[in-house]
């Protein structure tokens, strides 16, 4: 394996009494997409902030392109492109002015800067609106500009912190396509999300993070394999869902059960054998079941299995 | 790997900030338009009340028809008082009430005879409660004339001259230029003329608002997320701080220089020796930037910083004499005034404007630099928290 673009080990960070990140470590190889999957407050943004050189870790180390990363390490930061969760653009500047400003901060100048700005405008599809102030753009265009700034210096590692939060489906798809394209061009990508579908679609490997700890990591297949012969059973119904979910956890073969929106989600061993008993228990607990779905386990099921709670919790 | 040097990075941030401020015109409004408008308004208003700059139209009701009235008219020559015949007391009252006259003076029947005979007489003044200055001028004028007549009468009687000659002499004396004039040789400095005073006072008052666009915008960039982006770039954090400080300095200097030049050529303000004025401006801008930086480091949000900075700017401006010379009130206010950069800037300018040598700005400049040093040092201790995401 070639030298990783990012190697981090034992990263820890506390804010007062809160342990935001605790001993997190992972690696990203050149051209690899790595997803940090976890619910809000899991520690994704804190991890990203340390890896982007914004926050100093209390313990552990991060090495980017062979250089140790701290908040002061200017050379390591040169290898990173950072796309924050918020729209970090200047609304009263045009797209070209935004890109030019940041390209110069990253050391580009003259023709090289102008050329790269034009290239990035092309990549993010804003060439025709390059002279308009960013405040006149749609939400999706602003998001694309936000990503474009991170690409200016063709970084070895692109860090995207939940770039699709609050984005309409069309723009979201455009963003995901952009990331896929960048990754296929050999750029290493660190992507945080709490959307399971995005992690499954984009990431070669996924790290599951919860309460500041990396619970597991691997490819989708490796993570799902951790569940063994498990199936995901989804019951849609009405009534005493919480009582039914609690009762179902007592059934042999049911590993976890959690409540969703008018539904119960269960991780079970051998769905066909256990399902009749589940339905009977739900009925006894006062739930009228309207629909039953049995799925192959996915990353959400893995998260449920590892943490005992759903990604959306 | 490429990267921008620390100074270049700071300059890039300053250039970006200035472009933003020019685009939204907020800086132009605060740094130039508002102070210029207020300096103009206050300067012109105050100037119009200054001695010698306004003619007071006083009505004269001559019921005496004797030599006293002609002596009175002669006494008005060479003064800012213009006397015009108002006819009767009733007409004079009407003209004053309508604002056609500032006030009126009624010379009663028998005034000349009384003056000749050395018996008491009364001159009435008709005034408008809404024009207290006009009334005051009329009273002073009448009083002054009566005083002259009294003095000359006493002298004439002592010399054996007749009464008519006494009145004539009184009129001549009243209209003559004083043989002895008083020069201001006191230890206190000369006051700036109103135009210059308010041009400088408004310039230094709004300076504290103009420099806010630099340092305090760090808090705005933090809440908008762009600070994180700058901090993730391969530049040292001191470049971000330096860039913001340079924005403050650039806006402050531009504001002061534009105002000094504009008020000099458009309003006729007399700022004094350009070199000295330049030195005072630089020191005042440094002090304003340091005070602003210190207040900003105490705030948690951009909105909070803006509110606190506005309060500090107004309080310092009022104490420092931006609206009226507080120091002349004496006591605690005078002492507090000396704690403000505004007071020292205006003090230096007063010395300079009254023809003082360049050395007169040494003390105010050093004090302004001391304020900048103390506030800047305190700000530096706390400023790290401003460049955290």
Interface residues (C-beta under 8 A of the other chain):
Chain A: X49 X52 X53 X54 X55 X71 X72 X74 X75 X77 X78 X79 X80 X82 X84 X85 X86 X87 X88 X89 X90 X92 X93 X97 X101 X102 X104 X105 X106 X107 X108 X149 X153
Chain B: X1 X2 X3 X4 X8 X9 X12 X16 X19 X20 X23 X24 X224 X225 X226 X228 X229 X230 X231 X232 X233 X234 X235 X236 X237 X389
